[in-house]
Amino acid sequence: MVKLVALLDVIRLIAAILSIVLSGRKLYRWLRKKFRSKRKPTS
């Protein structure tokens, strides 16, 4: 029973990491598109 709970925790952790990575990549792509369209040096 303990092993099953640990396995579920691991699966939940992996799913959370995957969702964070996917959303991060989407956000990164969106930011790059925005900065490219502006074409202004930030200084």
Backbone as CSV, one residue per row, in Angstrom:
resi,resn,N_x,N_y,N_z,CA_x,CA_y,CA_z,C_x,C_y,C_z
1,MET,0.838,-1.206,0.000,0.000,0.000,0.000,0.876,1.262,0.000
2,VAL,1.944,1.220,0.789,2.839,2.386,0.858,3.508,2.623,-0.493
3,LYS,3.887,1.517,-1.156,4.542,1.643,-2.465,3.614,2.296,-3.478
4,LEU,2.337,1.930,-3.429,1.358,2.489,-4.361,1.216,3.995,-4.154
5,VAL,1.170,4.412,-2.898,1.049,5.842,-2.592,2.287,6.590,-3.073
6,ALA,3.463,5.997,-2.855,4.706,6.625,-3.301,4.725,6.741,-4.822
7,LEU,4.258,5.702,-5.498,4.212,5.709,-6.961,3.282,6.812,-7.460
8,LEU,2.128,6.957,-6.805,1.186,8.010,-7.185,1.807,9.389,-6.979
9,ASP,2.546,9.559,-5.887,3.220,10.835,-5.631,4.226,11.141,-6.727
10,VAL,4.985,10.125,-7.140,5.987,10.309,-8.193,5.307,10.697,-9.503
11,ILE,4.220,10.010,-9.835,3.487,10.312,-11.072,2.938,11.736,-11.026
12,ARG,2.420,12.132,-9.876,1.883,13.484,-9.723,2.989,14.521,-9.900
13,LEU,4.157,14.227,-9.326,5.306,15.131,-9.424,5.746,15.277,-10.877
14,ILE,5.846,14.146,-11.590,6.249,14.163,-12.997,5.239,14.965,-13.819
15,ALA,3.958,14.762,-13.557,2.918,15.486,-14.290,3.023,16.991,-14.029
16,ALA,3.295,17.364,-12.788,3.435,18.781,-12.447,4.636,19.388,-13.164
17,ILE,5.761,18.677,-13.163,6.972,19.165,-13.838,6.712,19.325,-15.332
18,LEU,6.050,18.340,-15.930,5.763,18.399,-17.368,4.871,19.591,-17.696
19,SER,3.848,19.819,-16.893,2.940,20.939,-17.162,3.670,22.275,-17.013
20,ILE,4.558,22.368,-16.004,5.338,23.595,-15.805,6.259,23.835,-17.000
21,VAL,6.919,22.780,-17.459,7.840,22.903,-18.597,7.084,23.326,-19.854
22,LEU,5.934,22.686,-20.095,5.159,23.007,-21.297,4.647,24.442,-21.265
23,SER,4.116,24.868,-20.122,3.613,26.239,-20.017,4.767,27.234,-20.113
24,GLY,5.918,26.873,-19.547,7.100,27.731,-19.622,7.561,27.916,-21.057
25,ARG,7.565,26.830,-21.829,7.971,26.913,-23.231,7.001,27.770,-24.030
26,LYS,5.706,27.622,-23.738,4.684,28.406,-24.428,4.874,29.894,-24.121
27,LEU,5.110,30.199,-22.841,5.314,31.578,-22.407,6.571,32.154,-23.050
28,TYR,7.635,31.362,-23.101,8.904,31.796,-23.689,8.727,32.133,-25.166
29,ARG,8.002,31.274,-25.880,7.752,31.496,-27.304,6.940,32.777,-27.514
30,TRP,5.924,32.979,-26.655,5.065,34.164,-26.739,5.873,35.433,-26.462
31,LEU,6.748,35.381,-25.451,7.577,36.541,-25.114,8.522,36.879,-26.258
32,ARG,9.141,35.857,-26.852,10.056,36.086,-27.970,9.331,36.745,-29.140
33,LYS,8.110,36.307,-29.416,7.317,36.869,-30.501,7.023,38.347,-30.216
34,LYS,6.684,38.636,-28.964,6.373,40.004,-28.564,7.597,40.906,-28.715
35,PHE,8.735,40.442,-28.214,9.951,41.251,-28.280,10.406,41.445,-29.722
36,ARG,10.211,40.442,-30.556,10.618,40.531,-31.950,9.767,41.568,-32.687
37,SER,8.468,41.615,-32.355,7.569,42.551,-33.033,7.860,43.995,-32.600
38,LYS,8.313,44.183,-31.361,8.621,45.527,-30.864,9.897,46.070,-31.513
39,ARG,10.946,45.269,-31.518,12.251,45.650,-32.066,12.791,46.915,-31.396
40,LYS,12.720,46.964,-30.074,13.255,48.102,-29.335,14.329,47.607,-28.370
41,PRO,15.490,48.230,-28.369,16.540,47.834,-27.408,16.180,48.304,-26.003
42,THR,16.154,47.369,-25.071,15.793,47.706,-23.690,17.044,48.096,-22.929
43,SER,17.215,49.410,-22.695,18.387,49.878,-21.954,18.040,51.167,-21.215
